[in-house]
Amino acid sequence: MVKTLEQDLRGHQCQWTLWTMVTSPRIRPEFCSLRYGLALIMHFSNFTMITQRVSLSIAIIAMVNRTQQPGLFNTSTERPLAFTFNHSNRSIKEFNTAEVSVYEWSPETQGIIFSSINYGIILTLIPSGYLAGIFGAKQMLGAGLLISSLLTLFTPLTADFGVILVIVIRTVQGMAQGMAWTGQFTIWAKWAPPLERSKLTSIAGSGAAFGSFIILCVGGLISQALGWPFIFYIFGSIGCVCCLLWFTVIYDDPLHHPCISIREKEHIVSSLAQQSSSPRRSVPIKSMVRCLPLWAIFMGFFSHFWLCTIIITYLPTYISSVLHVNIRDSGVLSSLPFIAAASCTILGGQLADFLLSRNLLRLITVRKLFSSLGLLLPSLCAVALPFVASSYTTTIILLILIPGTSNLCDSGFIINTLDVAPRYASFLMGISRGFGLIAGIISSTATGFLISQDSVSGWRNVFFLAAAVNMFGLVFYLTFGQAEIQHWAKERTLTRL
């Protein structure tokens, strides 16, 4: 009896502490709330996953001599290549030659390796999103993050056994990350009030841009100082630590969190009262297939991921081959665009919710506005790139603007599934990302093929094609995009497939 009373008092004390934080007149309530703390945890989770995904993009410059320009490497078929940096002539033998290898992978092979992780993500996006909506996302997301982290640690070892094993490992890693990416929207469907969705999802999503910045910024330095395998060792270990934080703090919904305040819980539950609370439901596939607003979202994802995948995957290679810089400077320069990407993601979410909360624009107008900015502006920058290749400064500015402006889509069609079908947000996000990853597979493979034919005309064709795909997605979304909850998403009765 005494122990029960003590537990009750501790629970009330925890809730009272959070209550005072939320109701304090000195602090803005929304930023002290638990849901913003969860957004921060997801930010670091996304940070971890994207660093593990992009690690190969910066490491491959040191792993494969064919991605380098003459003067950056001394070729040798019998032992590891020696780096020759702009600011020093230290060879890699001064570090750890036993652990650093160079592989004869053609640009076409590199394109297949880069796209292999997308194959894995596609295999798990749809089933993981559906299952996360039924059984809860916490365990599924945490398991995906842990598996991805462990496979990152083993990547340098698998590279020595051949390119086939690397492709297999990257595919399995993609399956793990597919489990982790999609289920986030299952959590936000239960945690995010409608007028805060853009803010919360942008805070969480900006972790991907910030992670890309960090890995590209320090990846070259790590490769120079310790050797490229340590890029995988360091960020794989960070992922394992992040898993502990995930399993400790994240809960599937506010009703089961032990430290949420009563006021915040009631606010979230009341704001989401329009959504069905039934955990058992079938998916109205036929209605979804006939729904043009959903196809508008899918086409937006396809277009957005086409260019974003090229930038994330090939940016270090592009800077190295076009601007002729070494691996360290290539990594630092490649990281700069993702500062703008992270900033635009957060600022775009704040601006979108500001426009909605003040009733300045309708919801569909906001979604189409940010979608237009996120698809049109990066297309213009991409088309201009081949014509300013001789200007170092202008090239860097355009490369910075492409990811930054592209991430404005996070407040557009990317979260539009929460508007049109909140009950099936996780499932539909899985399909949406599936379309995006198909675009990533095609664009990565096509880019490797085009630049292997001719470097100058190849890069020009790559950017022109990406701009054309973006324009197609924009026109389709502006024509058919909506923001009202669809009739099949309002039904509470079970619907047959």
C-alpha positions, 0 to 999 in steps of 0.5 A: 500500500505504501509502495503504491502511494509512493509510485502515485506521488512520483507519477504526480510529481513528474506530471506536475513538473511538466505542467509547470514547464508548460504553463509557465508564463516565462516560457512558450508552452509549445517549445517546452512540450513533450511532443517537441522533445520527441521531434528532437529525438527523431531529428537525431534518429534521422541524422544518424540514418542519413549519415550511415546512408551518405557515408559511402558517397564521401568514402567512395572518393578514396575507395575508388581511384576512377572517381578522382582526377589525375594528381589526386592519387598515384595509381597502383595495382599492387598496394593501396593508392597514395593520397596527394592533398593540396596542402600536404604530400602525406601519403595514406601509408602514414595512417593505416595502409592495412585497412585502406583499400582501393577498388576498381569499380566503374561509374556504372558499378558505383551507380548500382551500389548507390542505388542498392540501398533504395532497393532495400528501402522499397522492399520494406516501406509499404509493409512496415508502414502498414504494420507500424500503424497496427502494432506500433512504431516504436519497436519497429523503428528502433530495430531498423535503426539498430540493424542499419547501425550494425551493418554500417560497422561491417561495411569496410569488411564486406568491401574486401570480399567483393562488390556483390557482398557490398550490394547485398549489405547495402540492400539489407541496410536499406530494408532496415532504414525503410522500417525506420523512415516510414513508421515516423508518420505513424507516431506523428499521426498520434502526436502532432496537432493539425496546426503543428504538423509542419513544425514538428515534421520539419524539426524531425526531418531536418535531421536528414539535412543536418546529417548530410552536412555533418557526414560530408563536412567531416567525412573527408577529414576522417578519411585523411586523418584515419582512413576511409573505414573509420567513416563507417566505424564512427557513424555506425557507433553513433547509431548504436548509441542513438538506439538507446535514446530511442528505446528510452524516450519514444512512445507510440502515443501520448496516452502511454507516455509516463511523463506527459502533462495532463494539459498537453495530453488533453490538447493533443487528444482533443485536436485529433478527435476527428480521427478514428481511434480504432486500431483494427482497420483494413486498407481501402486499396481500390479507393486509394488507387482511384484517388487523384490527390494521392497520385499527385502526392506520389508524383511529387515524391517521384520528382523530388527524390529524383534530383535529391538523390543525385545531389546527395549521392553524387555531389562529392563526385561532381565537386571533385571532378568538375572543380578539381579539389581533393577529398578533404575539400570536396567533403567540406564543399559538399556539406555546405548545401545541407546547411541551407537544406536544414535551415529551409526545412525548419523555417519553411515549417514555421512559415507554413504553420504561421500562415495557417494559424493566422488564416492568411492562406488556405491549407491547400494554398500553403501546400501548393505554394511550398511544393511549387517553391520546392520543385521550381527553384532547384530546377532553375538552379540545376539547369544553370549549373552546366553554364557556370561550371567555369565559375567556382563561386557561382557553382558553389552558390547554386549547389547550396541553393538546390538542396535548400530550396528543394526542402521547402517541399517538406511543408508541401506535398511531403506531409500532405498525406496527413491532410488527406488521409490521417488514418492511413498516413503511415501506409501512404507515406510508405507508398509515397517514399516508394515512388521516391525511391524508385526515382532514386534508383533510376536517377542514380543508375542513369547518372552513372551511365550518363557521366561514364559516356562523357563527363561534360555533356553527361552532367549537363544531361543529368541536370536537364533531365532532373529539371524536366522530371521536377516540372512534370511532378509540379504540374501534376500536383498543382492540377490534382492536389487537395488538402481535404480528408478524403471520404474513404479516410473518414469511414469508421467501418471496415472496408474490404480490399 
